[in-house]
Amino acid sequence: MKKTFIFLTLFILITSPIIAQTESRDNVVGKNYKYYSKVLDEETTLQIYTPKNYLESDKVYPVLYVMDSQEYFLQAVAHQDMLRFKDYSPEFIVVGIKTDRQQRRQLLYRDSKKFTAYLNEEIVLYIDNNFRTLKERIRIYFGWEMSGGFGLELLGNKESIFSDFILASPSHITEYRIDAIQDKLKKNSFNINSIYVSMASEEYFIEDEFKDVAKLFEEKKNLDTKAIFKVFQEETHYTTPNKTMHNGLLKVFQDYIPLRKFSLKEYDDFGGLKAIQNYYKQRGDRYSIDTNISETTIHFLIYYSMNEDNYNRFELYIDTFDDYLKTEIARDFWYNRFAQYFVKNNKLDKALKLYKTGLHKFPNSSLLNHEIGNIYKLQGDLKNAEIHYKKAIVLAKKNDDAELLNYEKSLKNLNSK
């Protein structure tokens, strides 16, 4: 036991300098902005997160306003970090509005009109004037519990400054708030893009009012606003915000996700190439981004044409998306897959053209050089076939390519003729 203690002591003494030398930095997300509110007559703090490349770009962004941000600010940032790398979410600015537990009931219920003025006349105006935003085009409100009930009040106001609402476990759903929404629905004056409201099945204390509001939207059949009222069976009063924010943001940004189908028929049922182009035109206009068809959609249009052996569609898409073929294909492997489909259909010139496009992007590809050699061999041009076989071998040796022996075999067979 004594020896073990001595050994551990020596180990800690030896390794502690190494640990001490490790550099550590604070992992800070966003910035805190002190803001004096004339409406509230007090200093308030805003938490603001801007996307990674905000300062290096001139893009304009959607904005998500997060109430009770002392709890939910980081989740909003994590949502886009998790999904944007696959283009499932646009980058967006997150504005966190901190609340005081002792003051929430006063500000969000009894003094709700004052807090509405604080949001409308100060906060939103400040954000739009100091940051590059899409303004009212995509301005999202998130609130839980009392902030959710306050969100319903904002929803029922004559002029709502928010385009989308995500509300978790809304409480204090008063008759006044319900009547205001009903009146607005009767006047057909809703200009809201989407509404996502949730509660947990255990929240019996808001169940009746929740159903009353949901029924108002269910009865309004011709409403353009997409409204979802969801009861979560496995959540609690304190866990609904996580799932609600995630689901609500997916709903808000459902027209941002690249169009992904699983067969040519599904793309045809969607409306074909014209409908696809229109989808990306509307997407680009809404988010102020490129209106061209995304590389994901183009890839699968070409892939399914090949996979379903529809040569006419394959050729159409190869010709239509020439820029994609030149710049967006990420691996030499795909140039080979697509070109081999031309070979299968005895279109050697088209296959050679596609291989050369790939080789321009991947000049050190032993695979593409070898396959170009194969095309020249099929065309009877043995001189150029030999040149590209030799290039393939040199590159394969340099890159430790597992196909080296096959490349050498191709050259040997060519020279034996």
SULSUL-V474094 format. One record per backbone hydrogen bond with DSSP energy under -1.0 kcal/mol. NH is the residue of the N-H (numbers start at 1). CO is the residue of the C=O. If there is no record, write none. Layout:
nh->NH co->CO
nh->NH co->CO
//
This chain:
nh->5 co->1
nh->6 co->2
nh->7 co->3
nh->8 co->4
nh->9 co->5
nh->10 co->6
nh->11 co->7
nh->12 co->8
nh->13 co->9
nh->14 co->10
nh->15 co->11
nh->16 co->12
nh->19 co->15
nh->20 co->16
nh->21 co->17
nh->22 co->19
nh->28 co->26
nh->31 co->48
nh->33 co->46
nh->35 co->44
nh->37 co->42
nh->41 co->37
nh->42 co->37
nh->44 co->35
nh->46 co->33
nh->47 co->96
nh->48 co->31
nh->49 co->94
nh->54 co->51
nh->61 co->132
nh->63 co->138
nh->64 co->93
nh->65 co->140
nh->66 co->95
nh->67 co->142
nh->68 co->97
nh->69 co->97
nh->71 co->68
nh->72 co->68
nh->73 co->69
nh->76 co->72
nh->77 co->73
nh->78 co->74
nh->79 co->75
nh->80 co->76
nh->81 co->77
nh->82 co->78
nh->83 co->79
nh->84 co->80
nh->86 co->83
nh->87 co->84
nh->88 co->83
nh->93 co->62
nh->94 co->49
nh->95 co->64
nh->96 co->47
nh->97 co->66
nh->98 co->45
nh->103 co->100
nh->104 co->100
nh->107 co->103
nh->108 co->104
nh->110 co->105
nh->111 co->106
nh->112 co->109
nh->115 co->111
nh->116 co->112
nh->117 co->113
nh->118 co->114
nh->119 co->115
nh->120 co->116
nh->121 co->117
nh->122 co->118
nh->123 co->118
nh->124 co->119
nh->126 co->122
nh->127 co->123
nh->128 co->124
nh->129 co->125
nh->130 co->126
nh->131 co->127
nh->133 co->131
nh->134 co->61
nh->137 co->134
nh->140 co->63
nh->141 co->164
nh->142 co->65
nh->143 co->166
nh->145 co->168
nh->147 co->144
nh->149 co->145
nh->150 co->146
nh->151 co->147
nh->152 co->148
nh->153 co->149
nh->154 co->150
nh->155 co->151
nh->156 co->152
nh->163 co->139
nh->164 co->139
nh->165 co->194
nh->166 co->141
nh->167 co->196
nh->168 co->143
nh->169 co->198
nh->171 co->145
nh->174 co->172
nh->178 co->174
nh->179 co->175
nh->180 co->176
nh->181 co->177
nh->182 co->178
nh->183 co->179
nh->184 co->180
nh->185 co->181
nh->186 co->182
nh->187 co->183
nh->188 co->185
nh->189 co->184
nh->193 co->163
nh->194 co->163
nh->195 co->226
nh->196 co->165
nh->197 co->228
nh->198 co->167
nh->199 co->230
nh->201 co->232
nh->203 co->200
nh->204 co->202
nh->206 co->203
nh->210 co->206
nh->211 co->207
nh->212 co->208
nh->213 co->209
nh->214 co->210
nh->215 co->211
nh->216 co->212
nh->217 co->213
nh->218 co->214
nh->219 co->215
nh->221 co->219
nh->223 co->220
nh->226 co->193
nh->228 co->195
nh->230 co->197
nh->232 co->199
nh->240 co->236
nh->243 co->239
nh->244 co->240
nh->245 co->241
nh->246 co->242
nh->247 co->243
nh->248 co->244
nh->249 co->245
nh->250 co->246
nh->251 co->247
nh->252 co->248
nh->253 co->249
nh->254 co->251
nh->256 co->253
nh->267 co->263
nh->268 co->264
nh->269 co->265
nh->270 co->266
nh->272 co->267
nh->276 co->272
nh->277 co->273
nh->278 co->274
nh->279 co->275
nh->280 co->276
nh->281 co->277
nh->282 co->278
nh->283 co->279
nh->284 co->280
nh->285 co->281
nh->286 co->282
nh->287 co->283
nh->288 co->284
nh->289 co->284
nh->298 co->294
nh->299 co->295
nh->300 co->296
nh->301 co->297
nh->302 co->298
nh->303 co->299
nh->304 co->300
nh->305 co->301
nh->306 co->302
nh->307 co->303
nh->308 co->304
nh->309 co->306
nh->310 co->305
nh->314 co->310
nh->315 co->311
nh->316 co->312
nh->317 co->313
nh->318 co->314
nh->319 co->315
nh->320 co->316
nh->321 co->317
nh->325 co->321
nh->326 co->322
nh->327 co->323
nh->328 co->324
nh->334 co->331
nh->336 co->332
nh->337 co->333
nh->338 co->334
nh->339 co->335
nh->340 co->336
nh->342 co->338
nh->343 co->339
nh->344 co->340
nh->345 co->341
nh->346 co->343
nh->347 co->342
nh->351 co->347
nh->352 co->348
nh->353 co->349
nh->354 co->350
nh->355 co->351
nh->356 co->352
nh->357 co->353
nh->358 co->354
nh->359 co->355
nh->360 co->356
nh->361 co->357
nh->362 co->358
nh->365 co->362
nh->369 co->365
nh->370 co->366
nh->371 co->367
nh->372 co->368
nh->373 co->369
nh->374 co->370
nh->375 co->371
nh->376 co->372
nh->377 co->373
nh->378 co->374
nh->379 co->375
nh->380 co->377
nh->381 co->376
nh->382 co->380
nh->385 co->381
nh->386 co->382
nh->387 co->383
nh->388 co->384
nh->389 co->385
nh->390 co->386
nh->391 co->387
nh->392 co->388
nh->393 co->389
nh->394 co->390
nh->395 co->391
nh->396 co->392
nh->397 co->393
nh->398 co->394
nh->399 co->395
nh->401 co->396
nh->404 co->401
nh->407 co->403
nh->408 co->404
nh->409 co->405
nh->410 co->406
nh->411 co->407
nh->412 co->408
nh->413 co->409
nh->414 co->410
nh->415 co->411
nh->416 co->412
nh->417 co->414
//
